Amino acid sequence: MPPTLEVERSIVVNAHEEDVFPYLNDLKNYKSWSALDARLGNASILTGGAESGLGQTQAWQSGPKGYEIGSREVVQESVPEFVQLQVRVNGVDTTTTHALFKNPNGTVTVLTKRELPQPGFPYVGRLRAGLTKNHIAKNLDAALVKLKIKIEANL
């Protein structure tokens, strides 16, 4: 098995890139659609660094079980094509990349890719982690649907 588990999901949004990009490069907007934010519930999230985009950070503590402490940061962006986040939850680092593709019919496809490190040994740990792929895919699908509804409702 590869050392990194990758999960990709996508959705078509009836909007333009400039309508979608602010939801991806401003972490303050994630509360309305992100699967992680749904898990964090009422945990206090502090935002710092840049106002939005590259260098914007968030951190939390006292989150629910499994999400007690963490942070995320916008580490790369190319306006309006992609945003990459470095996310750390309870000491585990993951990378999330959102890419936007303009479609000929005026819509935009949002592609989200999550990359998670896999345990090295024992082998059973890697197999178990691989089984989480469907769970992650369902969470990403739900988040992208919420994002689509939020954006299209605000146009």
ABEGO torsion letter per residue (X at the ends): XBABBBBBBBBBBBBBAAAAAAAAABAAAAAAABAAAAAAEABBBBBBEBABEBGBBBBBBGBBBGAABBBBBBABBBOAABBBBBBBBGGBBBBBBBBBBBBAAGBBBBBBBBBBBBBAOBAAAAAAAAAAAAAAAAAAAAAAAAAAAAAAAAX
